[in-house]
Amino acid sequence: MSSKPPRVLVKLSGEALGGKAKIGIDDAEIARFASEIRDAVRAGVQIGVVVGGGNFVRGARREREGSDRVGADFMGMLATLINGLALKDGLRRAGLSCEVMSALAVDRRVAEGFTRERALELLGSGVVLIFVGGTGNPFFSTDSAAALRAAEIDASLLAKATQVDGVYDRDPALQPKAQRFESLSYGDVLTKDLAVMDAAAVALCRENGIPIRVFDYHVQKNLARLLAGEPVGTLIATEEQIKLQARVPKLKNTNKE
């Protein structure tokens, strides 16, 4: 067995930070997120977070409304920076060491520029990293940014927080008889065109062997349970990983008193 500590990349939508309204910033939601992250960090999990910006602006929506795609995407990237700073504040209030790393060039007083070497150094020191600015390029979603960062930090899992309790064959909000999958291969997700993540993000995870857990963020303690190694939501992985029920290893506190 490897002694390497578990490292998880959490993809959190901007709407999740907006609470029930799904807009702006809900301090109670940030406090809940911070408490669940704190428990995992204390148990030895290294955590990175990619946050979206949909609680302020969604580039794709603005494009549909007639905005220039490139400009709209940059607006969305800047919105993720606001959310990242709010998350940083909440995590520090919870007693955690935390830094924001941006794919966009911003003042060093606001966020540190992303480099893989620095990210690995901070994660190894127990610092929670919040990755903002998407990939730094238009035409890429924060799903793609999450898959990219997960690969760059050698994450053992990508945990995607959503509005539903896993992946379905149809939209469960419109189809009451929609089937929920306990597990799926990357190929199944792509060939069935299941709207769970961008195809580019799924393909990147497949290429790098990174399992994905899709789970309902709004259920209390769901994130904490997932980070503790419980099979929450739907697993997307290779056939071999599915057979082994790939998951975050069961944790034990490795901190020496």
N, C-alpha and C positions, 0 to 999 in steps of 0.2 A: 504494500500500500504506500502511496506517495504521502510524504509529510507536508506537501505544499498546501497552504491554507486555501480554503474555497474563496473564489473571487467571482462576484456576480455583478453584471451590468443590469441595472433596472431602467426600463424605458417608461417614463411617466408623462402622460399627456398634460398639456397646459390646463385643459378643462378639469382635470382631477384636482388641481389647486384652487379652482374656482368654487368648489363645494357644490351645493345643489343648484346654484345659479349658473355654474360653469363659466362664469366670467369674473374678471378681477382676481383678487387673491383672498382666500378664506384662511385666516390665521389658525382656526381650529383644525382644518385639514392639514396644514403644514405641521402643526404640533403632533397630530396623529402619525403622520408619515415619519417625523423625526423620532418619535418614541419607538416605532417598530424597527427603524434602522439602528437605533442605539442598542437595542437588545441583541441584534445580529452582530454588530461590531464587537460588543462585549464578549460574544461567544466565539470570536475569531474570524468572522467573515470580512473580507476586503470588498468594499462596495464602491462602484461608480454609478452615477445617475445621468442619463440623458433626458432632458426635459424639453417638452414641446412649448409652443407659444399660443395655442388656440384659444386660451382664455382672454387674449388681447386681440390677436389677428391671425387669420389663417390665409397663407399665401394662395392656396388653391381656390379658396372661396372668392378672394378678391379678383383673381384671374377670371373666374366665371362671371363676375360682375363687370368685367371690362378693363380691369387694371393690367398694366404691363406685367408679364410673368416674372421677369427678373427683379423688377422693383418690388413686387408683391412678396417674392421669396425672401428678399433681404429684410423687408419689414417683419416677416415671421421670425427670421433669425434674431433680430434685435429684441423681439418679444421674449424669446427664450432667455436672453440675458437678464431681463427684468425678473423672470421667474427663478433663474439660477441664484440671483442675489437674495431673493426672498427665501429660497430654500436654505441658502447658506446661513442666513440669520436664524432661521428656525432650528437648524441642526446645531448651531453653536449655543443657542439657548438651552438645548437638550444636553449640553456638555460634551459635544463631539468636536473633534478637530475636522475642519472642512475647508476646501478650497474650490474656487470656480476656475475652470479652464475653458478658454474660448477659442473656437476655430476662426473667429473674426478678430482682426487686430483692433484692440481697444487699449485704453490707458492702463498701465500696470496696476494703478490704484483700484481699478474696477475688477479686473480679472487677469489671470496669468494666461499667456499664450500656450496653446497645447503643443507639447512634444511628448512622444512616447516615453523617452528616457525619464523625463521629469515625472510623468504620470506614474510609472512603475515605482519610482523612488518614493513618491508620496503614499501610494497604496501600501507599499511594504512597511511604511511607518505608521500605518493605522489611520491615515487621513481619508475621509470620505471625499471623493471627487465628484463635482457636478460639471458635466460637459455641456456647454452651450454654444450657440451659433451654428447648429447643425453640422454639416461638413465644411461650411465656409463657402459653399458654392450653390447657386440656384439650380433648380430642377432636381434636387434631391430632398427627400422627406426626412423627418427626424427618425423614422424607422430605419432608413438607410444609415443615418448617423449613428444610431444605436448599434447596428450590426458592425459598422466600421470600428467604432470604439471598442466593442466587445472583442473583436479580432485583435486590435492593437494592444490591448491590455491582457491578452491571453485569458479571457474570462472563461469560467467553467460552465456558465449558464447566462442566457439572456432572459430576463423576466419582464414580460410585456404586460403592463397594467391596462385593462380595458374596462368597458362598461358591462360586460357579460362574463359568465363564469367559464369561459373556454371558447373553443372553436366549434361552430355549427355548420351543417351542410347547407342551411338556408338562414336567412335573417330571423332569429327567434322572436324579434319584436313584431314581425309581420306574419310569421308562420308558427302557430302554436305547436305544431307537430314536428318542428325542426329537430334534427338529431344532433346531439352533442357528442363529440369525439373525445375519448379518453387519451388517445394518442394518434399521431399522424406522422408519416414520413415527410421529409422535405418535398419529395417528388409528388406525393399526394396533394399537398398544399398548392403546388405550382400547376399541376395538370388539372385539378378540380377548380382552379381559379378561385380559391376561397379567400374572401376579403378580410384577411386577418392582419397581414403585413404586406408591404410592397414586395413584389417579386424579387427585386434587386436585393432587398434585405434578407429574404429567405435564402436566396442563392448564395449570398456571401456567408451566411451562417453554415449552410451545407458544405461549402468549400473549405471552411475552417473547422468543421466538426463541433460547432457550438450548439448545444440543445437550446430550445426555446420553450419557456413555460408561459402560456397565455392564461391570465387569471383576472377575476373580478376584483378590482382595487377597492371598491366601495364596501365590501364585506369586512367588518372589523377583524383585525388580526390576520387577514388573508396573506398579506405581504410577510408578516412575521412568521407565519406557519411555513410559507414557501421557503423563506431564507433559513428556516430551521431544518429543511430537508423533507418536508411533507409533500406528497404528490398533489399539489393544488392545481386546479385548472386542467388545461390540455397540454400534453407534451408533444413537441415537434422535434424529431430527431432522426437519426439513421435507424434502419431496421434493427441493427445490432444493439444500439443504445436503448431502443424501445424494449427489446427483449430483456435487457438488464434493468429496465425501469430507471433510466438515467435520471438523477436528481442531485440536488446539492447534498453533499455528505451529511449524515447526522452529526450534529455539532456537540462539542464539549468545550467547556471554557478552558482555553489554553493559557490564560493569564496566570502567572505565578504570583501568589500573594507574598 
